[in-house]
Structures are given as C-alpha cells and as structure tokens.
Amino acid sequence: MSKKFFVMLVITLFMSGSMISFAGQWQNEHPRRAQVNKRLNNQNKRINQEVKEGEINKGEAKKLRREDKNIRQEERSMAKQHGGHITKEEQKVLNQQENQNSREIGK
C-alpha cells in the first residue's frame, strides 16, 4: 500500500467518522422527536384558539404554556442524552405528559 493511499484512507475514515458523529449529535427531525414536537405545536395553537374564544383566561393559558415548555425542555434533555433522538419509552412518557396537559385545554 502506497504512503499516499494510506494517508488518503486515514483522512477519509477520519472525515466520515466525524460527519457521522456530528450528524448523530442532534437529530431535530428524528421521527419520535418530530411527533412529540408536533403535538406541542398543536397544543400551543389550541391554547391560542381557546384564549381567543374566551374558553380559558390568560392566566390559565400561561400555566398551560409553561407546562408545554417544561415538556419541550425535557424532550431536548432526553435527546441530548441519546445522540439527538429519544427512545420509545421516553416518547411514551412525554406523550403521557402532553395528554395530561391537553385535557386541561378548553375544560
């Protein structure tokens, strides 16, 4: 194996490993993360609609948004622990929290 070929091989392996590592660090569009975040976005729209319709007051909306913010922060924290994605079990926990908050919207 020539020295030039060997150097190119090492550089290629290093760069591909770095790109894989970088891509795995934060996967915003991972399907489980996308599902959780889509629900949070929908809940925010529902909260806005309920305030507009007078179904909930601004104080209740603030409380609901704070809960959603906490869920979003928990989702991000979980993703950081797993290379940018969340596990099925974590998704289940987050969805249960979202379900609880969702039931409070428009009561």
Secondary structure, DSSP 8 states (H G I E B T S, - for coil): --HHHHHHHHHHHHHHHHHHHHHHH--TT-HHHHHHHHHHHHHHHHHHHHHHHTSS-HHHHHHHHHHHHHHHHHHHHHHHHTTT---HHHHHHHHHHHHHHHHHTT-
